[in-house]
């Protein structure tokens, strides 16, 4: 019998985070080419992603439940293989209906990653889970960043279909290798150890529900900005590098690359300072940044949106550790499934808001103002939570 290799499992966890954010963001660049190829308006095409975005949220809860009841690495194998096949189908779509079905498949299989891989990563981390989550978060941010650059380059060089087909093949190949590693026991899992949430169910349930509200707000901000930034840069920052798909991709890549390192910093701090304080600071920082982004353009817009994304994604290590801390260990998959049902369930709401505000004014001033107000509500909710020190020892097996 081959002994499971934890380092190999963590490599796949980080690759999965790279893929899920990359593959669910490709369309936001590709759509700019499909507008011309199919001669359809942006607000109509962006709605094709709404069912996929909905599936990313709705399917997260059953994905977490399946991981709890069956196997976390087995469920992740489904993620890699299904994501690759669905993306390949999107590359062959010839009608809006076919593209809608394919994108829905992308959303369905993408829903598996977060509720399954995040607690799996926590269980397979002996020390400093915050640092491990921060490092994992870098791959997620790089996935968003690279999605714009990769999609932009492929669209410019080979057409929009290639921006689906080549990544789809890579994801499918990764999934087959993951499945081989799992079947040969080179990848395994650790059984979760019970934590203090078991004995304080009622008070922790209240905090858990409040956290869900704040996480939904954070998810809505994340989904909205990730979806709309390519279009906003096309409208208000094309004077920096130009209006081509590659140039827009470079701008989006720069923003999300800048945000990647912040997750590692906050993850490192989360192993040493109170989680609530870190989480609150990240929420407070987003309020003025979103407010300023409503009216800025050019270089100032790029700088402000970079800081805005840094604050939004930088909160994630503290957020995930708080959730694990207030959740019974044997229900981590279900709890994270509930979180990501709300976080990614915000996706179709974000798409609907974007389509609405685009029809109203075209430049999304009202969208960013609304998001700033929601960030304030989230910060107020976290400020009202009781102060509690982090408990690192209960998070790892």
C-alpha positions as CSV (number, residue, x, y, z in Angstrom):
1,X,0.0,0.0,0.0
2,X,1.3,3.4,-0.9
3,X,1.1,5.9,1.9
4,X,-1.0,9.0,1.2
5,X,1.2,12.0,0.4
6,X,-0.1,15.1,2.1
7,X,2.0,17.5,0.1
8,X,0.6,16.1,-3.1
9,X,-2.9,16.5,-1.8
10,X,-2.1,20.2,-1.0
11,X,-0.7,20.7,-4.5
12,X,-4.0,19.5,-6.0
13,X,-5.9,21.7,-3.5
14,X,-4.1,24.8,-4.7
15,X,-4.4,23.8,-8.4
16,X,-8.1,23.3,-7.8
17,X,-8.4,26.8,-6.3
18,X,-6.5,28.2,-9.3
19,X,-8.8,26.4,-11.7
20,X,-12.2,27.2,-10.1
21,X,-11.6,30.9,-10.1
22,X,-10.0,30.9,-13.5
23,X,-12.7,28.8,-15.2
24,X,-15.6,30.7,-13.7
25,X,-14.1,34.0,-14.8
26,X,-13.1,33.2,-18.4
27,X,-16.5,34.1,-19.7
28,X,-16.3,37.7,-18.5
29,X,-13.5,38.3,-21.1
30,X,-14.7,35.9,-23.7
31,X,-18.1,37.6,-23.8
32,X,-16.5,40.8,-25.2
33,X,-15.6,38.8,-28.3
34,X,-18.9,36.9,-28.5
35,X,-20.7,40.2,-28.6
36,X,-19.2,40.8,-32.0
37,X,-19.2,37.2,-33.3
38,X,-22.9,36.6,-32.5
39,X,-24.0,40.3,-32.8
40,X,-25.8,40.1,-29.5
41,X,-25.8,42.8,-26.7
42,X,-23.7,42.5,-23.6
43,X,-26.7,42.6,-21.2
44,X,-28.3,39.6,-23.0
45,X,-25.1,37.5,-23.2
46,X,-24.1,38.1,-19.5
47,X,-27.4,36.6,-18.5
48,X,-26.2,33.3,-20.0
49,X,-23.9,32.9,-17.0
50,X,-26.7,33.5,-14.5
51,X,-27.8,29.8,-14.3
52,X,-24.1,28.7,-14.0
53,X,-23.6,31.3,-11.2
54,X,-26.7,30.0,-9.5
55,X,-25.4,26.4,-9.7
56,X,-22.1,27.4,-8.1
57,X,-24.1,28.4,-5.1
58,X,-27.0,25.9,-5.0
59,X,-24.9,22.9,-5.5
60,X,-22.3,23.8,-2.9
61,X,-24.5,22.5,0.0
62,X,-25.0,19.0,-1.5
63,X,-21.3,18.9,-2.5
64,X,-20.3,19.5,1.1
65,X,-22.8,16.9,2.3
66,X,-21.4,14.4,-0.2
67,X,-17.9,15.0,1.0
68,X,-18.9,14.5,4.7
69,X,-20.8,11.3,3.9
70,X,-18.6,9.8,1.2
71,X,-15.1,11.1,0.4
72,X,-13.6,14.6,0.1
73,X,-10.9,13.6,-2.4
74,X,-13.4,11.4,-4.3
75,X,-15.7,14.4,-4.6
76,X,-12.8,16.6,-5.7
77,X,-12.1,14.1,-8.5
78,X,-15.6,14.8,-9.8
79,X,-14.8,18.5,-9.7
80,X,-11.7,18.3,-11.9
81,X,-13.2,16.0,-14.5
82,X,-16.6,17.6,-14.7
83,X,-15.2,21.1,-14.9
84,X,-12.9,20.1,-17.8
85,X,-15.7,18.4,-19.8
86,X,-18.2,21.2,-19.3
87,X,-15.6,23.8,-20.4
88,X,-14.8,21.8,-23.5
89,X,-18.6,21.7,-24.4
90,X,-18.7,25.5,-24.0
91,X,-15.9,25.8,-26.6
92,X,-18.1,23.9,-29.1
93,X,-21.3,25.9,-28.5
94,X,-22.9,27.4,-31.6
95,X,-26.0,28.9,-30.1
96,X,-26.9,30.9,-26.9
97,X,-28.8,27.9,-25.6
98,X,-25.8,25.5,-26.0
99,X,-23.6,28.0,-24.4
100,X,-26.0,28.5,-21.5
101,X,-26.2,24.7,-20.9
102,X,-22.4,24.4,-21.0
103,X,-21.9,27.3,-18.6
104,X,-24.4,25.8,-16.3
105,X,-22.3,22.7,-16.2
106,X,-19.2,24.8,-15.4
107,X,-21.1,26.3,-12.5
108,X,-22.3,22.9,-11.3
109,X,-18.9,21.3,-11.1
110,X,-17.2,24.5,-9.9
111,X,-19.6,24.4,-6.9
112,X,-17.7,21.4,-5.5
113,X,-14.3,23.0,-4.8
114,X,-14.8,25.4,-1.9
115,X,-17.1,23.4,0.5
116,X,-14.9,20.3,0.0
117,X,-11.4,21.5,-0.5
118,X,-11.2,24.2,2.2
119,X,-12.0,22.0,5.1
120,X,-9.9,19.2,3.5
121,X,-7.0,21.7,3.5
122,X,-7.6,22.6,7.1
123,X,-7.6,18.9,8.2
124,X,-4.4,18.3,6.3
125,X,-2.5,21.2,7.9
126,X,-0.6,20.4,11.1
127,X,0.3,23.9,12.1
128,X,-0.6,27.5,11.0
129,X,-3.8,26.8,9.2
130,X,-4.2,30.5,8.6
131,X,-1.0,30.6,6.6
132,X,-2.0,27.5,4.6
133,X,-5.3,29.1,3.8
134,X,-3.6,32.3,2.9
135,X,-1.3,30.5,0.5
136,X,-4.2,28.6,-1.0
137,X,-6.0,32.0,-1.4
138,X,-3.1,33.2,-3.5
139,X,-3.9,30.6,-6.0
140,X,-7.6,31.6,-6.1
141,X,-6.6,35.3,-6.7
142,X,-4.1,34.2,-9.3
143,X,-6.9,32.2,-11.0
144,X,-9.0,35.3,-11.3
145,X,-6.0,37.3,-12.5
146,X,-4.8,34.7,-15.0
147,X,-8.3,34.1,-16.4
148,X,-8.4,37.6,-17.8
149,X,-4.9,37.4,-19.3
150,X,-5.2,33.8,-20.6
151,X,-8.6,34.4,-22.1
152,X,-7.6,37.7,-23.6
153,X,-4.5,36.2,-25.2
154,X,-6.3,33.1,-26.5
155,X,-9.2,35.2,-27.9
156,X,-6.8,37.5,-29.7
157,X,-4.6,34.7,-31.1
158,X,-7.1,31.9,-31.9
159,X,-10.6,33.2,-31.3
160,X,-13.0,32.9,-28.4
161,X,-13.5,29.1,-28.7
162,X,-9.9,28.4,-27.9
163,X,-10.3,30.2,-24.6
164,X,-12.6,27.4,-23.5
165,X,-11.1,24.4,-25.3
166,X,-7.4,24.6,-24.2
167,X,-8.2,25.2,-20.5
168,X,-10.9,22.5,-20.6
169,X,-8.3,19.9,-21.8
170,X,-5.9,20.9,-19.1
171,X,-8.5,20.6,-16.4
172,X,-9.6,17.2,-17.7
173,X,-6.0,15.9,-17.8
174,X,-5.5,17.2,-14.2
175,X,-8.7,15.3,-13.1
176,X,-7.5,12.1,-14.6
177,X,-4.1,12.4,-12.9
178,X,-5.9,13.2,-9.6
179,X,-8.1,10.1,-10.0
180,X,-5.0,8.0,-10.6
181,X,-3.4,9.4,-7.4
182,X,-6.5,8.7,-5.5
183,X,-6.9,5.1,-6.7
184,X,-3.3,4.4,-6.0
185,X,-3.6,5.9,-2.5
186,X,-1.1,8.6,-3.2
187,X,-3.8,11.0,-2.0
188,X,-5.8,10.5,1.2
189,X,-7.6,12.4,3.9
190,X,-7.5,12.8,7.6
191,X,-10.6,12.2,9.8
192,X,-11.8,15.4,11.3
193,X,-11.3,16.0,15.1
194,X,-14.1,17.4,17.2
195,X,-13.8,21.0,18.2
196,X,-15.3,23.2,20.9
197,X,-18.3,24.1,18.8
198,X,-19.8,20.8,19.9
199,X,-20.5,22.0,23.4
200,X,-21.7,25.5,22.7
201,X,-24.2,24.8,20.0
202,X,-26.8,27.5,20.7
203,X,-24.5,30.5,21.0
204,X,-22.3,29.3,18.2
205,X,-25.4,28.8,16.0
206,X,-26.3,32.5,16.4
207,X,-22.8,33.6,15.5
208,X,-22.8,31.1,12.6
209,X,-26.0,32.7,11.2
210,X,-24.6,36.2,11.6
211,X,-21.4,35.1,9.8
212,X,-23.5,33.7,7.0
213,X,-25.1,37.1,6.5
214,X,-21.7,38.8,6.3
215,X,-20.3,36.2,4.1
216,X,-23.2,36.6,1.7
217,X,-22.5,40.4,1.6
218,X,-18.8,39.7,0.9
219,X,-19.8,37.2,-1.8
220,X,-22.1,39.7,-3.5
221,X,-19.3,42.3,-3.5
222,X,-16.8,39.7,-4.9
223,X,-19.1,38.3,-7.5
224,X,-20.2,41.8,-8.7
225,X,-16.7,43.2,-9.0
226,X,-15.2,40.1,-10.6
227,X,-17.9,40.1,-13.2
228,X,-18.1,43.7,-14.0
229,X,-14.4,44.8,-13.9
230,X,-13.6,43.9,-17.5
231,X,-16.5,46.0,-18.8
232,X,-15.7,48.8,-16.4
233,X,-12.1,48.9,-17.6
234,X,-13.3,48.9,-21.2
235,X,-15.6,51.9,-20.5
236,X,-13.4,53.9,-18.1
237,X,-9.8,52.8,-18.3
238,X,-9.1,52.0,-21.9
239,X,-6.9,55.1,-22.2
240,X,-4.3,53.4,-20.1
241,X,-3.3,50.5,-22.3
242,X,-6.0,50.5,-25.0
243,X,-9.3,48.7,-25.6
244,X,-8.2,45.4,-27.0
245,X,-9.1,42.1,-25.2
246,X,-5.5,41.5,-24.2
247,X,-5.0,45.0,-22.8
248,X,-8.2,44.7,-20.7
249,X,-7.1,41.3,-19.6
250,X,-3.7,42.8,-18.5
251,X,-5.5,45.4,-16.4
252,X,-7.7,42.8,-14.6
253,X,-4.7,40.5,-14.1
254,X,-2.8,43.4,-12.5
255,X,-5.7,44.0,-10.0
256,X,-6.1,40.4,-8.9
257,X,-2.3,39.7,-8.8
258,X,-2.0,42.6,-6.4
259,X,-4.6,41.1,-4.2
260,X,-3.0,37.6,-4.1
261,X,-0.2,38.4,-1.6
262,X,-2.6,40.1,0.8
263,X,-4.3,36.7,1.6
264,X,-1.0,35.3,2.7
265,X,-0.3,38.3,4.9
266,X,-3.8,38.1,6.5
267,X,-3.5,34.3,6.8
268,X,-0.2,34.8,8.7
269,X,-1.8,37.4,11.0
270,X,-4.8,35.1,11.6
271,X,-2.5,32.6,13.3
272,X,-1.4,35.3,15.8
273,X,-4.2,37.8,16.3
274,X,-8.0,37.8,17.0
275,X,-9.9,36.7,13.9
276,X,-12.8,39.1,14.5
277,X,-10.5,42.1,14.5
278,X,-8.8,41.2,11.2
279,X,-12.1,40.4,9.6
280,X,-13.6,43.7,10.7
281,X,-10.6,45.7,9.4
282,X,-10.9,44.2,5.9
283,X,-14.7,45.0,5.8
284,X,-14.2,48.6,6.9
285,X,-11.5,49.1,4.3
286,X,-13.9,48.2,1.5
287,X,-16.5,50.9,2.3
288,X,-14.5,54.1,1.0
289,X,-12.8,52.1,-1.8
290,X,-16.1,51.0,-3.3
291,X,-17.6,54.5,-2.8
292,X,-14.6,56.1,-4.7
293,X,-14.7,53.4,-7.5
294,X,-18.3,54.6,-8.4
295,X,-17.0,57.8,-10.1
296,X,-13.2,57.3,-10.8
297,X,-11.7,56.5,-14.2
298,X,-8.2,55.9,-15.7
299,X,-5.3,55.2,-13.5
300,X,-7.0,56.2,-10.3
301,X,-9.8,53.7,-11.0
302,X,-7.2,50.9,-11.5
303,X,-5.5,51.8,-8.2
304,X,-8.7,52.0,-6.2
305,X,-10.1,48.8,-7.6
306,X,-6.8,47.0,-6.8
307,X,-7.1,48.1,-3.1
308,X,-10.8,47.2,-3.2
309,X,-10.1,43.6,-4.3
310,X,-7.2,43.3,-1.9
311,X,-9.5,44.1,1.0
312,X,-12.3,41.8,-0.2
313,X,-10.1,38.8,-0.9
314,X,-7.8,39.5,2.0
315,X,-10.6,38.8,4.5
316,X,-11.0,35.2,3.4
317,X,-8.4,33.4,5.6
318,X,-9.9,35.0,8.8
319,X,-13.4,34.3,7.5
320,X,-12.8,30.6,6.8
321,X,-11.0,30.1,10.2
322,X,-13.9,31.8,12.0
323,X,-16.3,29.4,10.2
324,X,-14.3,26.3,11.1
325,X,-14.0,27.5,14.7
326,X,-17.8,27.8,15.2
327,X,-18.7,24.6,13.3
328,X,-18.7,21.0,14.6
329,X,-15.8,19.2,12.9
330,X,-17.8,16.4,11.5
331,X,-20.1,18.9,9.8
332,X,-17.4,21.1,8.2
333,X,-18.4,20.1,4.7
334,X,-22.0,20.9,5.3
335,X,-21.1,24.2,7.0
336,X,-18.8,25.3,4.2
337,X,-21.4,24.1,1.8
338,X,-23.9,26.5,3.4
339,X,-21.4,29.3,3.2
340,X,-20.7,28.9,-0.4
341,X,-24.3,28.3,-1.3
342,X,-24.8,31.9,-0.1
343,X,-21.5,33.3,-1.4
344,X,-21.9,31.9,-4.9
345,X,-25.6,32.1,-4.8
346,X,-24.9,35.8,-4.8
347,X,-23.6,35.3,-8.4
348,X,-26.9,35.5,-10.2
349,X,-27.9,38.4,-8.1
350,X,-24.7,40.2,-9.1
351,X,-25.3,39.4,-12.8
352,X,-28.9,40.7,-12.5
353,X,-27.7,43.9,-10.8
354,X,-25.0,44.4,-13.4
355,X,-27.4,43.9,-16.3
356,X,-29.9,46.3,-14.7
357,X,-27.4,49.1,-14.0
358,X,-25.8,48.7,-17.4
359,X,-29.2,49.3,-19.0
360,X,-29.9,52.3,-16.7
361,X,-26.6,54.3,-17.1
362,X,-24.0,52.1,-18.8
363,X,-21.1,52.9,-16.4
364,X,-22.2,51.2,-13.1
365,X,-21.9,54.2,-10.7
366,X,-25.0,53.0,-8.8
367,X,-23.7,49.5,-8.5
368,X,-20.5,50.5,-6.7
369,X,-22.5,52.8,-4.4
370,X,-24.8,50.0,-3.4
371,X,-21.9,47.7,-2.7
372,X,-20.3,50.3,-0.5
373,X,-23.5,50.5,1.6
374,X,-23.6,46.7,1.9
375,X,-20.0,46.6,3.1
376,X,-21.0,49.0,5.8
377,X,-23.8,46.7,6.9
378,X,-21.4,43.7,7.0
379,X,-18.9,45.6,9.1
380,X,-21.6,46.7,11.6
381,X,-22.7,43.0,11.9
382,X,-19.2,41.8,12.7
383,X,-18.7,44.6,15.1
384,X,-21.7,43.5,17.1
385,X,-20.3,39.9,17.5
386,X,-18.9,39.0,20.9
387,X,-15.1,39.2,21.1
388,X,-13.4,35.8,20.9
389,X,-9.8,34.8,20.6
390,X,-8.9,32.4,17.8
391,X,-8.5,28.7,18.7
392,X,-5.9,27.2,16.4
393,X,-5.5,23.9,18.0
394,X,-9.1,22.8,17.1
395,X,-8.8,23.4,13.4
396,X,-6.2,20.8,12.4
397,X,-6.4,17.1,12.9
